[in-house]
Amino acid sequence: MPVTAPPHFVPPAERPELRRRLLAARRAFAATPDFQAAEHAVRQALSPLLAQLEPELLGVYWPLAGEFDPGPQPWPRALPSARRTPAEMVFRRWDGATPTAQDECGIATACGAVAVPDVVLVPCVGFTREGYRLGYGGGYFDRWLAAHPGVTTIGLAWSGAEARFAVEPHDHPLTLVLTERELIAPE
């Protein structure tokens, strides 16, 4: 995504519109030649970061259109699996094979045992310098993070997704945010 200044502060009522704008910008960015270079830059920065963290179980995600694809990793992995009622998410151990199952949100997931990763890669529609994430609006990651406060979380985002939005009580800051341009360590 082209680097732009974060938009002016967005109040809570305007988060859905911000989400729509950021998703549209991400789709447009994914259709450009710069997208592959950005993916390469994130991959080059992510590998040594994960080597330093040495996860026992790495929580990854199945990438949606325009998201960074974490691809194969040398650590045991788990994929999220969401349920709509009650709205909750768990991680399931994953063998790395193309998933044949989908969760209740229609996203590919694993069928392995439920497990709690110690490091989780979190896709971001938007993010703030303070480590807050704007997701798709379902609150699945927020609820999971609230239930697992000791987990190291790495938000993966494109630099053009930086935004300023109201932090709500259910929002939980990420440990780190990685873009194709920088690693942000919120205080």
Secondary structure, DSSP 8 states (H G I E B T S, - for coil): -------S-B-GGGHHHHHHHHHHHHHHHHTSTHHHHHHHHHHHHHHHHHHHH--SSEE-----TTS------SS-EEEEEEETTTTEEEEEEE-SS---EE-TTS-EE--S-EE--SEEEEE-SEE-TTS-EE-SSS-HHHHHHHH-TTSEEEEE--GGGB--B---TT----SEEE-SS-EE---
